[in-house]
Amino acid sequence: MKKIITIGEIVVEIMAADFGFGFREAITLVGPFASGAPAIFIDQVAKLGQPCGMISCVGEDDFGQLNIERLGRDGVDVSAIDIHPTLPTGSAFVRYRPDGNRDFIFNIKHSACGAIGLTASGEALIDSADHLHVMGSSLFSDGIVGLIRTAIDRVKAKGGTVSFDPNIRKEMLDLPGMREALVHVLEHADLFLPSGSEIFLFAKATEEGAAIAEILDRGVKAVVVKRGAGGASFHSASADILVPAFEVTEIDPTGAGDSFGAAFLTCWLRDMAPDAALRIANASGARAVLAKGPMEGTSTMSEIQAFISSNAGVSA
């Protein structure tokens, strides 16, 4: 099977136990949970039995060890996750507002994540890879942008493929060089996985169908649009397929899109038909929201298949 790698942030996530606005008073917190969008993604890939690994950096602390142990236990190649001797592991404090939106306090760029670079173990992992998955949230520094560019070149040079999930917070779009970095990744992507309106970040069109056509015209082989409760759709030069979501009661939405992307990509690399891959990915995303904690809802293929069987005919 093809080996998938990703490059980016690993953090711990600590959540407020109750709904509210911000962190300006003493409140009950739960965690720490292993987290970071690319880490959630690669954990889900590993749970599906696909060879995979990650390049990252954590602190020499309990939070870093928690993440390395979790990823390694689930089957991720953690040989290229460095341990920084002085910088702490990245963190994300999360509070859910009454309307379901979230407030975050991040320490990523100035944590061990900011020290991610190309090491001998990272080079070895890149050289072992058949596919690179890039997340926009990871393009937070010149160093990691350069590393991802290098990995794209090396993977592509040996006939490998690249997928891209923009996964970008709006406040990151104004960072120097961010738009250029995003466009560079898209220009080399074989599979593009935007969520909803993210499709318009890279198109002049204001109508979705025309925007998707623009993306495909740039050389992307397939576009998969994540639509949350609206399901997901697959678009290529020869097909447009919509598969509805499963109807579930959401406990925690964090990580659902990352799990979806991991499941779809794994199935895509196994040459599964797009509609079947979308159904498995939808189930992976649905199961992810049923657990408290960003990585706690990642699933094995047998768990996904059981979920699909028990929810036959139940869609949003």
Secondary structure, 3 states (H helix, E strand, C coil): CCCEEEECCCEEEEEECCCCCCCCCCCCEEEEEEECHHHHHHHHHHHCCCCEEEEEEEECCHHHHHHHHHHHHHCCECCCEEEECCCCCEEEEEEECCCCCEEEEEECCCCHHHHCCCCHHHHHHHHCCCEEEEEHHHCCCHHHHHHHHHHHHHHHHCCCEEEEECCCCHHHCCCCCHHHHHHHHHHHCCEECCEHHHHHHHCCCCCHHHHHHHHHHCCCCEEEEECHHHCEEEECCCCEEEECCECCCCCCCCCHHHHHHHHHHHHHHCCCCHHHHHHHHHHHHHHHCCCCCCCCCCCCHHHHHHHHHHCCCCEC
